[in-house]
Amino acid sequence: VSVGNICRSPIAEAVFRKLVTDEKVENKWMTDSAAVSDWNVGRSPDARALSCLRNHGIETAHKARQVTKDDFQTFDYILCMDESNLRDLKRKSNQVKDCKAKIELLGTYDPQKQLIIEDPYYGNEKDFETVYEQCVRCCKAFLEKSH
């Protein structure tokens, strides 16, 4: 989960989906990404996010959506990108009766200990590449830990 669901979280979602497909465990996982805010609902990911993924042979047809109450009751994990996302999600989860999701920073799984995945929106291609690399490391580690 990220603020607007057009940069970081669609990259993480696409990376994780490719990992579980490559490992032939995709039927065990329901993967999606969403936003804390409603700014970009219905929009495709940022063109730079799409081109970064494409450079790594990954396609995505994701459209931005906002986190719903159902998400807290359906998903086992809600992984987010930074402290303000974490705060917002925990606040939202407190309003949900039977919250099942474990809410964590995706970066807690990073073997290189980069806890925060910074928003690359105001950055350049290199910043998107950094996000991609962080997502790959974190998603791999998360998948190994939760097998």
Secondary structure, DSSP 8 states (H G I E B T S, - for coil): -BSSSSSHHHHHHHHHHHHHHHTT-GGG------BSSSTTTT----HHHHHHHHHTT--------B--HHHHHH-SEEEESSHHHHHHHHHHHTTSTT---EEEEGGGG-TT--------TTS-HHHHHHHHHHHHHHHHHHHHHH-
